[in-house]
Amino acid sequence: MSKLYITWVKSGIGYNEVQKKTLKALGFHRLNQSVTHNDSASIRGMINKVRHLIKVEETSS
C-alpha cells in the first residue's frame, strides 16, 4: 500500500475557513510540518482542496 508524505508549505492566512479546517483535519499544527497518511480517496479529496498550500510526495512503503 502506498503512503503519502505531505508537507505544509504555505500559510492558510487569507484563505477561507474550510481550507484552514482541512489543514487541521490532515493533522497539521504548524507551517513546514510533515505528516504521513495512507493513500485513500478521502485523503486525496482533502489534498485536492488545499493543493496550493501543501507539497505531496508518494512513497511505496
N, C-alpha and C positions, 0 to 999 in steps of 0.2 A: 504494500500500500504506500502511495506517495504522500509526502508531507509538504506543507507549505511553510516557508520561513518568511515571515512578514515583518518589515521594519517601518516604523512611523517616522517619516522624514520631513513633513511639513505641518505646521501648526493648524489646528482647527479653528482658530480665532477668525471671525469674519464669515464663517460658514454656518449654515442653519443647524438647529438643534438636533435634527435627525442624524446628521452626519457625525456630530460630536458623540451622540449616544451609540452610534455604530462603532466608533473607535473604542469606546469603553467596553462594548459587547465583545469586541475582538480580544480584549484583555490588556489594552494599553493603559498606562498610568502617566507616562511622561514621554516627551519627544526623544527620538533616537533610540527608543526601546524596541527590542525584537521579541516576537512570540512565535511559537510553532504550533500549527494546527494540522489535523488530518485533512486531506483533500476531500471535500464534500460539496454538494450543491448549495447548502445553506451558507457555508463559509465563502464559497465563490460569489454568492449574491452579495454578501456584506463587503467583500473586497471590491466588487464592481461599483458599489455605492460610494466608496471613498478612494477610488483608484488614483485620484490626483493628489492624495495626501500620504500614500504609502508606497513601498517598494516590495515586490513579491519575488521570491526565488523558490523554485520547485526542486525538492530533493527526492531521491528514490528510496531512502532508508526507512 
